[in-house]
Amino acid sequence: MEMVRTLSSQHAVVIFSKTTCCMCHTIKSLFNELGVSPMVHELDQDPKGTEIELVLLTLLGRRPTVPAVFIGRELIGGPNEVMTLHLNGTLKPLLKRAGAMWL
């Protein structure tokens, strides 16, 4: 839990991901297209990835646990929540308030 809390507090946007996950790739691409450089933590490349995934399962209350997106220290959720924010026009203002984008 501490690592998730630390990472999410040190970066405006944190994405917990897996290199083999197509939805993770989609969410990372969305942020990159918006001009945001998220801190991406690839769980399948971390020896403690399984442990972190269990923490994310507790926080999210569902599977799959990735991608899990934090913006401004707050857990936003997975791809459904991020895409909903993007489509209803509230993602960019949220990213601006978090200091992840300026324009």
N, C-alpha and C positions, 0 to 999 in steps of 0.2 A: 504494500500500500504506500509505503514511504517513497519509493522510486516514482510511482505514478504521480503522487502529490508534488514531489520535487520538480519533476520534468514539466508538469503542467503549470507550475508557478514561475518557472524560469523562462518560458517562451510564450509568445502571444498565441501561437497556434501549435498544438501538438497532435500528431496523428499516430496512433498505435496501429501497426499494419503488419502484413505478411507479404513477402516478395511474390508469392504464388497466388495471391488473392486478386481476382479481376476487379472487384468492387473497390478494393484498396487503391488499385491503380487509377480507377476512375475518379475517386475523391482527391487523390494527390494531383491528378491532372487538372481538375477543376480549380483547386487552389493556385496551382502554378499559372493557369490561364488568367486568373484574377490578379496576378502579380504578387501573390503572397508566397513567402518562402517558409513553409511550416517546418518544424522540427519533426522528422519522421523517425519513429523507433520501430525497426523491423523485429518483431518478436521471434521469427524463425531464425534470426541471426544472433540472438542473445541467449547465452546459456541459462538465463533466468526467465526466458520467454514464457514457459509454461506457468511459472509462478505468477508472472505479471498478468497472463491471460485469465487466471483464476480471480485475480483482483478485479479485472475488468468485467468478468462475469458477475461478480457480486455487485459492482456499481451499475452495470447495465440491466442486470436481471434477465438476460436473454443470450442466446447464441444466434448467429455467430458473434463473437466478441470483437472482430475487426471488420472494417476499420472503426476505431473509436476516436472521436474527435473532441478535443478540448480547445475552447477559444476563451481567452482572457480568464484562465484558471477554472472555467466552468465546463463540465461535461455536457457537450451538445448532444452526443449520441452517435449513431451510425449513419450510413448512407441515406436512409429514408429521412431522417431529421435534417441532415445537411442539405439535401436536395429540396426539401420543403421550404427551408429558409431561403435558399437560392431562388426558387421559383416565385415565392411570395414577396421577394425584394428586401428581405430583412437580413440576409447574410452579409452584404457589403457594409451596411451601417454597424453591424456587430463587429466585423473585422476592423473597421475604422476605430471604434471605441476601444478595442483591445490593443490598438497600436500596430496591427499587422499590415495595414495598408493606409495610404495617405491621400489618394485621389478618389 
